[in-house]
Amino acid sequence: MSDTTDDMESGAALYEAYLERKQNNMDNNKPDPVFADGFIFKRPREGAPDFVKGALSIKVDEAIAFLQKHNNAGWVNLDLKNSQGGKLYLQLNDWKPRSQDNEQPPAVQTPAAEQPPAQAPTQAGTNPQDSQDAPAIVEGDIPW
């Protein structure tokens, strides 16, 4: 067989596998994945320092349209995933917690003697680093 025939058969097999996965997703009521338009994640360049984990390229117009479309109370969550072919991509994470209508196991109560002391509530919008109890951030140190 020629390379072209092999490629066509391989492509047909991949397409059949795709249709089967899609049908399984439909049977399981799983929506099709939504890929993050306008975002490209690349592995670090060869020779990059160990602390460089990759590079994110953003095509502004496409990214803004994607973010506005999938805005959920000011947030859009993306998962960094690895394709079967080894390519990294970003996919919309649209997970939402189950509604309170579903039965949930009762919460386990911790005896009062074992509970940590209550902390004073903080004012919304305050920076915890401003607290005197918080450790100082060293210049050039990344807090995460």
N, CA, C and O atoms as a GROMACS GRO file, in nm:
protein
  576
    1MET      N    1   0.082  -0.118   0.000
    1MET     CA    2   0.000   0.000   0.000
    1MET      C    3   0.086   0.124   0.000
    1MET      O    4   0.200   0.123   0.048
    2SER      N    5   0.031   0.229  -0.054
    2SER     CA    6   0.106   0.355  -0.057
    2SER      C    7   0.086   0.430   0.074
    2SER      O    8  -0.003   0.399   0.153
    3ASP      N    9   0.174   0.529   0.095
    3ASP     CA   10   0.164   0.611   0.216
    3ASP      C   11   0.031   0.684   0.221
    3ASP      O   12  -0.026   0.702   0.329
    4THR      N   13  -0.019   0.727   0.106
    4THR     CA   14  -0.146   0.800   0.101
    4THR      C   15  -0.261   0.710   0.147
    4THR      O   16  -0.347   0.755   0.222
    5THR      N   17  -0.262   0.586   0.103
    5THR     CA   18  -0.366   0.492   0.143
    5THR      C   19  -0.358   0.465   0.292
    5THR      O   20  -0.460   0.460   0.361
    6ASP      N   21  -0.235   0.447   0.344
    6ASP     CA   22  -0.216   0.426   0.488
    6ASP      C   23  -0.266   0.546   0.567
    6ASP      O   24  -0.331   0.529   0.670
    7ASP      N   25  -0.237   0.666   0.520
    7ASP     CA   26  -0.281   0.787   0.587
    7ASP      C   27  -0.433   0.796   0.589
    7ASP      O   28  -0.492   0.833   0.690
    8MET      N   29  -0.497   0.760   0.475
    8MET     CA   30  -0.643   0.766   0.467
    8MET      C   31  -0.705   0.665   0.563
    8MET      O   32  -0.802   0.696   0.631
    9GLU      N   33  -0.648   0.543   0.568
    9GLU     CA   34  -0.702   0.441   0.658
    9GLU      C   35  -0.680   0.483   0.803
    9GLU      O   36  -0.768   0.463   0.887
   10SER      N   37  -0.565   0.540   0.832
   10SER     CA   38  -0.537   0.588   0.967
   10SER      C   39  -0.632   0.700   1.005
   10SER      O   40  -0.682   0.704   1.117
   11GLY      N   41  -0.656   0.792   0.913
   11GLY     CA   42  -0.748   0.902   0.937
   11GLY      C   43  -0.890   0.851   0.959
   11GLY      O   44  -0.962   0.901   1.045
   12ALA      N   45  -0.930   0.752   0.880
   12ALA     CA   46  -1.064   0.695   0.896
   12ALA      C   47  -1.078   0.627   1.031
   12ALA      O   48  -1.182   0.639   1.096
   13ALA      N   49  -0.974   0.557   1.074
   13ALA     CA   50  -0.977   0.491   1.206
   13ALA      C   51  -0.985   0.595   1.318
   13ALA      O   52  -1.057   0.577   1.416
   14LEU      N   53  -0.910   0.703   1.303
   14LEU     CA   54  -0.914   0.809   1.404
   14LEU      C   55  -1.053   0.874   1.409
   14LEU      O   56  -1.104   0.902   1.517
   15TYR      N   57  -1.112   0.896   1.294
   15TYR     CA   58  -1.244   0.956   1.288
   15TYR      C   59  -1.348   0.864   1.352
   15TYR      O   60  -1.436   0.911   1.424
   16GLU      N   61  -1.338   0.733   1.325
   16GLU     CA   62  -1.431   0.637   1.386
   16GLU      C   63  -1.414   0.637   1.538
   16GLU      O   64  -1.512   0.631   1.612
   17ALA      N   65  -1.289   0.644   1.585
   17ALA     CA   66  -1.264   0.649   1.729
   17ALA      C   67  -1.323   0.776   1.789
   17ALA      O   68  -1.380   0.774   1.898
   18TYR      N   69  -1.308   0.887   1.717
   18TYR     CA   70  -1.366   1.014   1.762
   18TYR      C   71  -1.518   1.003   1.773
   18TYR      O   72  -1.575   1.044   1.873
   19LEU      N   73  -1.583   0.948   1.670
   19LEU     CA   74  -1.729   0.934   1.673
   19LEU      C   75  -1.773   0.844   1.788
   19LEU      O   76  -1.875   0.870   1.851
   20GLU      N   77  -1.698   0.738   1.814
   20GLU     CA   78  -1.731   0.648   1.924
   20GLU      C   79  -1.719   0.721   2.059
   20GLU      O   80  -1.806   0.709   2.145
   21ARG      N   81  -1.608   0.797   2.076
   21ARG     CA   82  -1.592   0.874   2.201
   21ARG      C   83  -1.705   0.976   2.216
   21ARG      O   84  -1.758   0.995   2.325
   22LYS      N   85  -1.740   1.040   2.106
   22LYS     CA   86  -1.846   1.141   2.109
   22LYS      C   87  -1.978   1.075   2.147
   22LYS      O   88  -2.054   1.130   2.227
   23GLN      N   89  -2.007   0.959   2.091
   23GLN     CA   90  -2.130   0.887   2.124
   23GLN      C   91  -2.130   0.847   2.271
   23GLN      O   92  -2.233   0.858   2.337
   24ASN      N   93  -2.016   0.800   2.322
   24ASN     CA   94  -2.007   0.764   2.464
   24ASN      C   95  -2.031   0.885   2.552
   24ASN      O   96  -2.097   0.875   2.655
   25ASN      N   97  -1.977   1.001   2.512
   25ASN     CA   98  -2.001   1.123   2.588
   25ASN      C   99  -2.149   1.160   2.585
   25ASN      O  100  -2.203   1.205   2.686
   26MET      N  101  -2.214   1.141   2.471
   26MET     CA  102  -2.356   1.172   2.461
   26MET      C  103  -2.436   1.077   2.548
   26MET      O  104  -2.532   1.117   2.614
   27ASP      N  105  -2.396   0.948   2.550
   27ASP     CA  106  -2.464   0.850   2.633
   27ASP      C  107  -2.448   0.883   2.780
   27ASP      O  108  -2.539   0.856   2.859
   28ASN      N  109  -2.336   0.939   2.818
   28ASN     CA  110  -2.310   0.973   2.957
   28ASN      C  111  -2.353   1.116   2.990
   28ASN      O  112  -2.327   1.165   3.100
   29ASN      N  113  -2.419   1.182   2.897
   29ASN     CA  114  -2.463   1.320   2.914
   29ASN      C  115  -2.347   1.415   2.943
   29ASN      O  116  -2.364   1.513   3.015
   30LYS      N  117  -2.231   1.386   2.890
   30LYS     CA  118  -2.116   1.474   2.906
   30LYS      C  119  -2.110   1.568   2.786
   30LYS      O  120  -2.120   1.525   2.672
   31PRO      N  121  -2.095   1.698   2.813
   31PRO     CA  122  -2.084   1.791   2.700
   31PRO      C  123  -1.949   1.776   2.631
   31PRO      O  124  -1.852   1.728   2.689
   32ASP      N  125  -1.946   1.818   2.505
   32ASP     CA  126  -1.818   1.818   2.433
   32ASP      C  127  -1.724   1.916   2.502
   32ASP      O  128  -1.768   2.017   2.557
   33PRO      N  129  -1.593   1.888   2.499
   33PRO     CA  130  -1.498   1.981   2.560
   33PRO      C  131  -1.498   2.115   2.487
   33PRO      O  132  -1.520   2.122   2.366
   34VAL      N  133  -1.473   2.220   2.563
   34VAL     CA  134  -1.464   2.355   2.506
   34VAL      C  135  -1.319   2.399   2.519
   34VAL      O  136  -1.268   2.414   2.630
   35PHE      N  137  -1.254   2.419   2.407
   35PHE     CA  138  -1.114   2.459   2.406
   35PHE      C  139  -1.104   2.610   2.418
   35PHE      O  140  -1.187   2.683   2.363
   36ALA      N  141  -1.003   2.657   2.488
   36ALA     CA  142  -0.987   2.799   2.517
   36ALA      C  143  -0.934   2.871   2.394
   36ALA      O  144  -0.815   2.864   2.362
   37ASP      N  145  -1.024   2.942   2.326
   37ASP     CA  146  -0.984   3.018   2.208
   37ASP      C  147  -0.894   3.134   2.249
   37ASP      O  148  -0.920   3.204   2.346
   38GLY      N  149  -0.786   3.153   2.173
   38GLY     CA  150  -0.698   3.266   2.196
   38GLY      C  151  -0.585   3.240   2.293
   38GLY      O  152  -0.503   3.328   2.318
   39PHE      N  153  -0.579   3.119   2.349
   39PHE     CA  154  -0.474   3.084   2.445
   39PHE      C  155  -0.392   2.968   2.391
   39PHE      O  156  -0.448   2.868   2.346
   40ILE      N  157  -0.260   2.980   2.394
   40ILE     CA  158  -0.171   2.872   2.353
   40ILE      C  159  -0.066   2.854   2.461
   40ILE      O  160   0.005   2.948   2.496
   41PHE      N  161  -0.057   2.733   2.514
   41PHE     CA  162   0.044   2.704   2.616
   41PHE      C  163   0.154   2.622   2.549
   41PHE      O  164   0.127   2.524   2.481
   42LYS      N  165   0.279   2.664   2.570
   42LYS     CA  166   0.393   2.596   2.509
   42LYS      C  167   0.486   2.546   2.618
   42LYS      O  168   0.502   2.610   2.723
   43ARG      N  169   0.547   2.433   2.592
   43ARG     CA  170   0.647   2.380   2.685
   43ARG      C  171   0.766   2.475   2.688
   43ARG      O  172   0.786   2.552   2.594
   44PRO      N  173   0.846   2.469   2.796
   44PRO     CA  174   0.962   2.560   2.802
   44PRO      C  175   1.060   2.533   2.688
   44PRO      O  176   1.072   2.420   2.640
   45ARG      N  177   1.127   2.638   2.646
   45ARG     CA  178   1.227   2.622   2.539
   45ARG      C  179   1.343   2.537   2.591
   45ARG      O  180   1.365   2.527   2.712
   46GLU      N  181   1.414   2.478   2.501
   46GLU     CA  182   1.530   2.398   2.538
   46GLU      C  183   1.633   2.487   2.608
   46GLU      O  184   1.664   2.596   2.561
   47GLY      N  185   1.684   2.440   2.719
   47GLY     CA  186   1.784   2.515   2.795
   47GLY      C  187   1.724   2.614   2.893
   47GLY      O  188   1.797   2.686   2.960
   48ALA      N  189   1.590   2.619   2.902
   48ALA     CA  190   1.526   2.711   2.997
   48ALA      C  191   1.556   2.665   3.140
   48ALA      O  192   1.572   2.545   3.163
   49PRO      N  193   1.563   2.759   3.236
   49PRO     CA  194   1.586   2.721   3.376
   49PRO      C  195   1.474   2.630   3.427
   49PRO      O  196   1.363   2.631   3.374
   50ASP      N  197   1.502   2.552   3.531
   50ASP     CA  198   1.405   2.458   3.586
   50ASP      C  199   1.277   2.525   3.636
   50ASP      O  200   1.170   2.464   3.634
   51PHE      N  201   1.288   2.650   3.680
   51PHE     CA  202   1.170   2.716   3.734
   51PHE      C  203   1.075   2.765   3.625
   51PHE      O  204   0.964   2.806   3.657
   52VAL      N  205   1.116   2.761   3.499
   52VAL     CA  206   1.027   2.797   3.388
   52VAL      C  207   0.952   2.671   3.348
   52VAL      O  208   1.012   2.573   3.304
   53LYS      N  209   0.819   2.673   3.364
   53LYS     CA  210   0.735   2.556   3.336
   53LYS      C  211   0.669   2.561   3.201
   53LYS      O  212   0.615   2.460   3.154
   54GLY      N  213   0.671   2.676   3.136
   54GLY     CA  214   0.611   2.688   3.005
   54GLY      C  215   0.586   2.833   2.973
   54GLY      O  216   0.622   2.923   3.049
   55ALA      N  217   0.523   2.855   2.858
   55ALA     CA  218   0.492   2.991   2.813
   55ALA      C  219   0.346   2.994   2.767
   55ALA      O  220   0.298   2.900   2.703
   56LEU      N  221   0.278   3.101   2.800
   56LEU     CA  222   0.140   3.120   2.759
   56LEU      C  223   0.134   3.235   2.660
   56LEU      O  224   0.173   3.347   2.692
   57SER      N  225   0.086   3.206   2.540
   57SER     CA  226   0.066   3.310   2.439
   57SER      C  227  -0.083   3.339   2.430
   57SER      O  228  -0.165   3.247   2.428
   58ILE      N  229  -0.118   3.466   2.425
   58ILE     CA  230  -0.259   3.505   2.425
   58ILE      C  231  -0.288   3.593   2.304
   58ILE      O  232  -0.225   3.698   2.287
   59LYS      N  233  -0.381   3.551   2.222
   59LYS     CA  234  -0.428   3.632   2.110
   59LYS      C  235  -0.544   3.715   2.164
   59LYS      O  236  -0.654   3.662   2.184
   60VAL      N  237  -0.522   3.841   2.188
   60VAL     CA  238  -0.609   3.926   2.268
   60VAL      C  239  -0.755   3.923   2.222
   60VAL      O  240  -0.843   3.897   2.304
   61ASP      N  241  -0.783   3.949   2.095
   61ASP     CA  242  -0.922   3.957   2.048
   61ASP      C  243  -0.997   3.826   2.073
   61ASP      O  244  -1.110   3.827   2.122
   62GLU      N  245  -0.934   3.712   2.039
   62GLU     CA  246  -0.999   3.583   2.057
   62GLU      C  247  -1.015   3.550   2.205
   62GLU      O  248  -1.119   3.499   2.246
   63ALA      N  249  -0.913   3.580   2.286
   63ALA     CA  250  -0.918   3.551   2.428
   63ALA      C  251  -1.027   3.632   2.498
   63ALA      O  252  -1.101   3.578   2.580
   64ILE      N  253  -1.038   3.760   2.464
   64ILE     CA  254  -1.140   3.845   2.526
   64ILE      C  255  -1.279   3.793   2.491
   64ILE      O  256  -1.366   3.785   2.578
   65ALA      N  257  -1.301   3.756   2.365
   65ALA     CA  258  -1.431   3.704   2.324
   65ALA      C  259  -1.462   3.574   2.400
   65ALA      O  260  -1.575   3.554   2.445
   66PHE      N  261  -1.363   3.487   2.413
   66PHE     CA  262  -1.381   3.360   2.485
   66PHE      C  263  -1.414   3.387   2.632
   66PHE      O  264  -1.506   3.327   2.687
   67LEU      N  265  -1.338   3.476   2.694
   67LEU     CA  266  -1.359   3.506   2.836
   67LEU      C  267  -1.496   3.568   2.861
   67LEU      O  268  -1.562   3.535   2.959
   68GLN      N  269  -1.539   3.658   2.773
   68GLN     CA  270  -1.670   3.719   2.789
   68GLN      C  271  -1.782   3.616   2.770
   68GLN      O  272  -1.882   3.619   2.841
   69LYS      N  273  -1.764   3.526   2.677
   69LYS     CA  274  -1.866   3.424   2.650
   69LYS      C  275  -1.881   3.328   2.768
   69LYS      O  276  -1.992   3.285   2.798
   70HIS      N  277  -1.770   3.294   2.834
   70HIS     CA  278  -1.773   3.192   2.939
   70HIS      C  279  -1.759   3.250   3.080
   70HIS      O  280  -1.729   3.178   3.174
   71ASN      N  281  -1.779   3.381   3.094
   71ASN     CA  282  -1.770   3.450   3.222
   71ASN      C  283  -1.871   3.391   3.320
   71ASN      O  284  -1.990   3.381   3.289
   72ASN      N  285  -1.824   3.353   3.437
   72ASN     CA  286  -1.910   3.300   3.542
   72ASN      C  287  -1.881   3.378   3.669
   72ASN      O  288  -1.790   3.344   3.744
   73ALA      N  289  -1.958   3.482   3.694
   73ALA     CA  290  -1.941   3.568   3.811
   73ALA      C  291  -1.800   3.627   3.815
   73ALA      O  292  -1.740   3.640   3.922
   74GLY      N  293  -1.749   3.664   3.698
   74GLY     CA  294  -1.618   3.727   3.692
   74GLY      C  295  -1.502   3.630   3.680
   74GLY      O  296  -1.386   3.672   3.680
   75TRP      N  297  -1.529   3.500   3.669
   75TRP     CA  298  -1.423   3.399   3.661
   75TRP      C  299  -1.441   3.310   3.539
   75TRP      O  300  -1.553   3.284   3.496
   76VAL      N  301  -1.328   3.265   3.485
   76VAL     CA  302  -1.324   3.160   3.384
   76VAL      C  303  -1.213   3.065   3.426
   76VAL      O  304  -1.098   3.107   3.439
   77ASN      N  305  -1.247   2.938   3.446
   77ASN     CA  306  -1.148   2.839   3.488
   77ASN      C  307  -1.106   2.755   3.368
   77ASN      O  308  -1.189   2.707   3.292
   78LEU      N  309  -0.975   2.740   3.354
   78LEU     CA  310  -0.919   2.662   3.245
   78LEU      C  311  -0.832   2.550   3.302
   78LEU      O  312  -0.763   2.570   3.402
   79ASP      N  313  -0.836   2.434   3.239
   79ASP     CA  314  -0.749   2.323   3.276
   79ASP      C  315  -0.640   2.310   3.170
   79ASP      O  316  -0.669   2.314   3.051
   80LEU      N  317  -0.517   2.294   3.214
   80LEU     CA  318  -0.406   2.265   3.123
   80LEU      C  319  -0.400   2.114   3.107
   80LEU      O  320  -0.384   2.041   3.205
   81LYS      N  321  -0.415   2.068   2.985
   81LYS     CA  322  -0.421   1.923   2.959
   81LYS      C  323  -0.317   1.884   2.855
   81LYS      O  324  -0.263   1.967   2.782
   82ASN      N  325  -0.291   1.754   2.851
   82ASN     CA  326  -0.194   1.696   2.759
   82ASN      C  327  -0.271   1.606   2.662
   82ASN      O  328  -0.335   1.511   2.706
   83SER      N  329  -0.265   1.634   2.532
   83SER     CA  330  -0.336   1.552   2.434
   83SER      C  331  -0.270   1.416   2.421
   83SER      O  332  -0.157   1.396   2.467
   84GLN      N  333  -0.340   1.324   2.357
   84GLN     CA  334  -0.283   1.191   2.334
   84GLN      C  335  -0.157   1.201   2.249
   84GLN      O  336  -0.068   1.116   2.258
   85GLY      N  337  -0.149   1.304   2.167
   85GLY     CA  338  -0.032   1.326   2.082
   85GLY      C  339   0.082   1.398   2.154
   85GLY      O  340   0.188   1.420   2.096
   86GLY      N  341   0.059   1.435   2.281
   86GLY     CA  342   0.163   1.499   2.359
   86GLY      C  343   0.162   1.650   2.356
   86GLY      O  344   0.250   1.714   2.414
   87LYS      N  345   0.063   1.710   2.289
   87LYS     CA  346   0.055   1.856   2.280
   87LYS      C  347  -0.026   1.909   2.399
   87LYS      O  348  -0.127   1.851   2.438
   88LEU      N  349   0.020   2.020   2.457
   88LEU     CA  350  -0.050   2.082   2.568
   88LEU      C  351  -0.160   2.174   2.515
   88LEU      O  352  -0.142   2.240   2.412
   89TYR      N  353  -0.272   2.178   2.585
   89TYR     CA  354  -0.382   2.266   2.544
   89TYR      C  355  -0.460   2.308   2.668
   89TYR      O  356  -0.451   2.245   2.774
   90LEU      N  357  -0.537   2.414   2.653
   90LEU     CA  358  -0.621   2.464   2.761
   90LEU      C  359  -0.767   2.435   2.728
   90LEU      O  360  -0.812   2.458   2.616
   91GLN      N  361  -0.839   2.384   2.828
   91GLN     CA  362  -0.980   2.349   2.810
   91GLN      C  363  -1.062   2.416   2.920
   91GLN      O  364  -1.018   2.424   3.034
   92LEU      N  365  -1.180   2.463   2.884
   92LEU     CA  366  -1.270   2.525   2.980
   92LEU      C  367  -1.308   2.425   3.087
   92LEU      O  368  -1.346   2.312   3.057
   93ASN      N  369  -1.296   2.466   3.213
   93ASN     CA  370  -1.340   2.385   3.326
   93ASN      C  371  -1.472   2.445   3.372
   93ASN      O  372  -1.473   2.550   3.436
   94ASP      N  373  -1.582   2.380   3.339
   94ASP     CA  374  -1.713   2.433   3.374
   94ASP      C  375  -1.777   2.356   3.489
   94ASP      O  376  -1.899   2.356   3.503
   95TRP      N  377  -1.695   2.290   3.572
   95TRP     CA  378  -1.746   2.215   3.685
   95TRP      C  379  -1.819   2.308   3.782
   95TRP      O  380  -1.773   2.419   3.810
   96LYS      N  381  -1.931   2.261   3.831
   96LYS     CA  382  -2.006   2.334   3.932
   96LYS      C  383  -2.042   2.234   4.041
   96LYS      O  384  -2.070   2.117   4.012
   97PRO      N  385  -2.042   2.277   4.165
   97PRO     CA  386  -2.079   2.185   4.272
   97PRO      C  387  -2.224   2.141   4.256
   97PRO      O  388  -2.306   2.212   4.197
   98ARG      N  389  -2.254   2.025   4.311
   98ARG     CA  390  -2.391   1.975   4.305
   98ARG      C  391  -2.481   2.069   4.383
   98ARG      O  392  -2.438   2.136   4.476
   99SER      N  393  -2.606   2.071   4.344
   99SER     CA  394  -2.701   2.156   4.415
   99SER      C  395  -2.724   2.101   4.555
   99SER      O  396  -2.697   1.984   4.581
  100GLN      N  397  -2.774   2.185   4.643
  100GLN     CA  398  -2.798   2.145   4.781
  100GLN      C  399  -2.916   2.048   4.792
  100GLN      O  400  -2.940   1.991   4.898
  101ASP      N  401  -2.990   2.029   4.683
  101ASP     CA  402  -3.104   1.938   4.684
  101ASP      C  403  -3.060   1.793   4.699
  101ASP      O  404  -3.134   1.711   4.754
  102ASN      N  405  -2.939   1.761   4.650
  102ASN     CA  406  -2.889   1.624   4.658
  102ASN      C  407  -2.857   1.590   4.803
  102ASN      O  408  -2.814   1.676   4.880
  103GLU      N  409  -2.877   1.465   4.838
  103GLU     CA  410  -2.844   1.423   4.974
  103GLU      C  411  -2.693   1.424   4.991
  103GLU      O  412  -2.619   1.377   4.904
  104GLN      N  413  -2.650   1.476   5.103
  104GLN     CA  414  -2.509   1.478   5.136
  104GLN      C  415  -2.492   1.415   5.273
  104GLN      O  416  -2.580   1.428   5.358
  105PRO      N  417  -2.379   1.346   5.296
  105PRO     CA  418  -2.360   1.287   5.428
  105PRO      C  419  -2.351   1.396   5.533
  105PRO      O  420  -2.303   1.506   5.505
  106PRO      N  421  -2.397   1.368   5.654
  106PRO     CA  422  -2.390   1.470   5.759
  106PRO      C  423  -2.246   1.505   5.791
  106PRO      O  424  -2.156   1.421   5.783
  107ALA      N  425  -2.225   1.630   5.828
  107ALA     CA  426  -2.091   1.677   5.861
  107ALA      C  427  -2.050   1.617   5.995
  107ALA      O  428  -2.131   1.604   6.087
  108VAL      N  429  -1.923   1.580   6.004
  108VAL     CA  430  -1.869   1.526   6.128
  108VAL      C  431  -1.835   1.642   6.220
  108VAL      O  432  -1.764   1.734   6.181
  109GLN      N  433  -1.886   1.637   6.342
  109GLN     CA  434  -1.860   1.743   6.439
  109GLN      C  435  -1.732   1.711   6.514
  109GLN      O  436  -1.713   1.599   6.561
  110THR      N  437  -1.644   1.811   6.526
  110THR     CA  438  -1.520   1.797   6.601
  110THR      C  439  -1.546   1.846   6.742
  110THR      O  440  -1.602   1.955   6.759
  111PRO      N  441  -1.506   1.769   6.845
  111PRO     CA  442  -1.526   1.816   6.982
  111PRO      C  443  -1.461   1.952   7.000
  111PRO      O  444  -1.358   1.982   6.939
  112ALA      N  445  -1.521   2.036   7.086
  112ALA     CA  446  -1.474   2.173   7.107
  112ALA      C  447  -1.328   2.176   7.151
  112ALA      O  448  -1.256   2.270   7.115
  113ALA      N  449  -1.284   2.077   7.226
  113ALA     CA  450  -1.146   2.077   7.276
  113ALA      C  451  -1.046   2.060   7.161
  113ALA      O  452  -0.932   2.103   7.173
  114GLU      N  453  -1.088   1.998   7.052
  114GLU     CA  454  -0.998   1.972   6.939
  114GLU      C  455  -1.005   2.080   6.832
  114GLU      O  456  -0.922   2.082   6.741
  115GLN      N  457  -1.102   2.170   6.840
  115GLN     CA  458  -1.118   2.272   6.738
  115GLN      C  459  -1.011   2.380   6.753
  115GLN      O  460  -0.978   2.418   6.864
  116PRO      N  461  -0.958   2.428   6.641
  116PRO     CA  462  -0.860   2.536   6.649
  116PRO      C  463  -0.928   2.663   6.696
  116PRO      O  464  -1.048   2.680   6.678
  117PRO      N  465  -0.851   2.754   6.758
  117PRO     CA  466  -0.912   2.879   6.804
  117PRO      C  467  -0.967   2.958   6.687
  117PRO      O  468  -0.911   2.958   6.578
  118ALA      N  469  -1.078   3.026   6.711
  118ALA     CA  470  -1.141   3.106   6.605
  118ALA      C  471  -1.055   3.227   6.575
  118ALA      O  472  -0.997   3.288   6.665
  119GLN      N  473  -1.048   3.261   6.447
  119GLN     CA  474  -0.974   3.379   6.405
  119GLN      C  475  -1.070   3.493   6.384
  119GLN      O  476  -1.185   3.472   6.345
  120ALA      N  477  -1.025   3.612   6.410
  120ALA     CA  478  -1.107   3.729   6.388
  120ALA      C  479  -1.134   3.743   6.240
  120ALA      O  480  -1.044   3.724   6.158
  121PRO      N  481  -1.258   3.777   6.203
  121PRO     CA  482  -1.287   3.794   6.060
  121PRO      C  483  -1.208   3.911   6.004
  121PRO      O  484  -1.182   4.010   6.072
  122THR      N  485  -1.170   3.895   5.877
  122THR     CA  486  -1.095   4.002   5.812
  122THR      C  487  -1.190   4.084   5.728
  122THR      O  488  -1.291   4.033   5.680
  123GLN      N  489  -1.158   4.208   5.711
  123GLN     CA  490  -1.240   4.298   5.630
  123GLN      C  491  -1.221   4.261   5.484
  123GLN      O  492  -1.109   4.236   5.441
  124ALA      N  493  -1.329   4.258   5.409
  124ALA     CA  494  -1.322   4.223   5.267
  124ALA      C  495  -1.229   4.321   5.196
  124ALA      O  496  -1.237   4.442   5.215
  125GLY      N  497  -1.140   4.265   5.114
  125GLY     CA  498  -1.052   4.348   5.035
  125GLY      C  499  -0.921   4.379   5.103
  125GLY      O  500  -0.835   4.444   5.045
  126THR      N  501  -0.903   4.333   5.228
  126THR     CA  502  -0.776   4.360   5.295
  126THR      C  503  -0.675   4.255   5.255
  126THR      O  504  -0.711   4.141   5.224
  127ASN      N  505  -0.552   4.292   5.257
  127ASN     CA  506  -0.443   4.203   5.219
  127ASN      C  507  -0.392   4.132   5.344
  127ASN      O  508  -0.349   4.199   5.438
  128PRO      N  509  -0.396   3.995   5.348
  128PRO     CA  510  -0.347   3.925   5.466
  128PRO      C  511  -0.199   3.953   5.493
  128PRO      O  512  -0.153   3.936   5.606
  129GLN      N  513  -0.124   3.996   5.391
  129GLN     CA  514   0.017   4.026   5.411
  129GLN      C  515   0.034   4.152   5.496
  129GLN      O  516   0.143   4.175   5.550
  130ASP      N  517  -0.072   4.235   5.509
  130ASP     CA  518  -0.064   4.355   5.589
  130ASP      C  519  -0.072   4.324   5.738
  130ASP      O  520  -0.040   4.409   5.822
  131SER      N  521  -0.114   4.202   5.771
  131SER     CA  522  -0.126   4.163   5.910
  131SER      C  523   0.011   4.156   5.974
  131SER      O  524   0.109   4.119   5.909
  132GLN      N  525   0.019   4.191   6.103
  132GLN     CA  526   0.147   4.185   6.174
  132GLN      C  527   0.189   4.040   6.196
  132GLN      O  528   0.308   4.013   6.213
  133ASP      N  529   0.092   3.947   6.196
  133ASP     CA  530   0.125   3.805   6.217
  133ASP      C  531   0.178   3.739   6.091
  133ASP      O  532   0.240   3.633   6.099
  134ALA      N  533   0.156   3.799   5.976
  134ALA     CA  534   0.197   3.740   5.850
  134ALA      C  535   0.348   3.754   5.832
  134ALA      O  536   0.406   3.856   5.868
  135PRO      N  537   0.413   3.650   5.776
  135PRO     CA  538   0.557   3.660   5.753
  135PRO      C  539   0.586   3.765   5.646
  135PRO      O  540   0.508   3.786   5.554
  136ALA      N  541   0.698   3.830   5.661
  136ALA     CA  542   0.738   3.932   5.564
  136ALA      C  543   0.777   3.866   5.432
  136ALA      O  544   0.834   3.758   5.432
  137ILE      N  545   0.747   3.931   5.323
  137ILE     CA  546   0.787   3.882   5.192
  137ILE      C  547   0.923   3.940   5.160
  137ILE      O  548   0.943   4.062   5.164
  138VAL      N  549   1.015   3.851   5.129
  138VAL     CA  550   1.150   3.893   5.096
  138VAL      C  551   1.150   3.944   4.954
  138VAL      O  552   1.088   3.883   4.866
  139GLU      N  553   1.218   4.054   4.928
  139GLU     CA  554   1.226   4.113   4.794
  139GLU      C  555   1.270   4.007   4.694
  139GLU      O  556   1.371   3.940   4.715
  140GLY      N  557   1.195   3.992   4.586
  140GLY     CA  558   1.228   3.896   4.481
  140GLY      C  559   1.171   3.757   4.507
  140GLY      O  560   1.182   3.669   4.422
  141ASP      N  561   1.110   3.734   4.625
  141ASP     CA  562   1.053   3.605   4.658
  141ASP      C  563   0.908   3.601   4.609
  141ASP      O  564   0.834   3.697   4.627
  142ILE      N  565   0.869   3.493   4.548
  142ILE     CA  566   0.733   3.477   4.499
  142ILE      C  567   0.655   3.408   4.609
  142ILE      O  568   0.696   3.301   4.654
  143PRO      N  569   0.542   3.464   4.654
  143PRO     CA  570   0.471   3.408   4.769
  143PRO      C  571   0.403   3.275   4.744
  143PRO      O  572   0.358   3.213   4.840
  144TRP      N  573   0.394   3.229   4.626
  144TRP     CA  574   0.332   3.100   4.605
  144TRP      C  575   0.438   3.005   4.567
  144TRP      O  576   0.409   2.888   4.544
   0.00000   0.00000   0.00000
